[in-house]
Structure formats: structure tokens, C-alpha cells
Amino acid sequence: MPNKIIYFEEARLEVKEAKAWYKKQQDGLQKKFAIAIKKTIIRVQNHPTAFAIRYRNIRIAHPDNSLTVFISISNQISKRLELLV
């Protein structure tokens, strides 16, 4: 069973702001960004310990494309993933 994902409100706002920024750079780029975020979240949800620990229980996941995004993963012990984008 995949880990439960908990989104911080700050993460939601940052993703929304980032999507607006990517759209401003080039129309349609925000869609690529959103897809990259979703794919990365699914990878994290299925394999949270596959990502390098950066600080205590914080792990960083990068998408598979050239967009600059990272997702911090914490609280693996509680079988819950808190995403900070």
C-alpha cells in the first residue's frame, strides 16, 4: 500500500506560483511542470527510501526532466510523507 501523502499549504502555494512562472516563460511549460511534479510524487510515494537523505529525516527527490523542482520527504518512519515543494 502506498504511503499517505500530506501536502503542506505552503507547498500547494509554491506549486501554484511555480506553474504561473513557467506559463509566463512559455505557454504550455506549466503543464510539463505539473506532470513532472505528479510523476515525482508518485515515485516518492512508492519508493520514499530510494532518495538521498539531505538533513536528518529529509530526503530530496528530483524529477526526470530538466525542470528545476525538488520535493522534500519527511517522516518515513510514521509511514506518512509530508511534501515540501
ABEGO torsion letter per residue (X at the ends): XBBBBBBBAAAAAAAAAAAAAAAAABBGAAAAAAAAAAAAAAAAAABAAABBBABEABBBBBBABABBBBBBBBGAAAGBBBBBX
